[in-house]
């Protein structure tokens, strides 16, 4: 998609808007259960090259890089 980058490229304290998830339907359903879907706004709390810790409102979520690299986001809080 235009102007989107993988979630793994975002730095700490960045607010991002989920635009696309390139994964199988089983993984997408699991992400939806965690509150991550197209249109979600997330804050990157930690990105140190291993897992990523994200905030979705008051919920903290830890994702492995193999999943996070398939989530494409744009900058900004919506």
N, C-alpha and C positions, 0 to 999 in steps of 0.2 A: 504494500500500500504506500501511497504517497506520504512523505514526511513522517514515517514511522521507523523506529529502531527497536532492536531487542531490549527487553527489560534488563538484561544483564549488563548493558552499556550505561545504565543510569547510576549516578553517584548518590551518596548518602544525602538525605534531606530533600531529594527531588520529589515533586508531585507529578504523577503521570496519569494519563487517561488511556485505558486499554482499548485498542482499536481492532486487534485481530489476534486469534489464538490458532496457531498452526499445529494441531494435535489431533489424535484420534478422539472419537466421541466419548469413550470411557474416561479419558483424562479430562476432557472438557466438562463432563458431568461432575467429576471430583472437584475441579476448580470452582465450578458454580456452587457446590456445597460449601466451599470455603469463602464464598462471596466474591470470587474473581470471575468476571464475565465481560463481554464486550460492553463498553460504556462505564465500567467501574473506574473510580478514581482511587489511586493508591499512593502512599508515601513510602519511599525507600528508607528504611531505618538502618540497614546494614547491607553492604555489598563489598566483601573482602576477598572475593575470588573463590569462595566455597559456596555455602548456601546463602540465600538472601532472606532477610527479614523485612517484611512489609507491614504496613498498617492500612487497614480498611476501616475507617472511623475509629472505634475503640477496640478493634480486634487486631491481634498480632498474628502474622502468618509467616511460617518459614517454608521456603521452597528451595529445592535443589536446583542447581544450574541447568541440568538437562531439561527440566520443565520450563524454567524461567527464560531460557534462550528462545523458546517457541512462542512467547507472549510478546507481541509487538505493541508498542505504546507511542504516544505523542506527549510532548512536554505540556505541563499546565494542569492547574486544578480547575475542574469544571463544576 
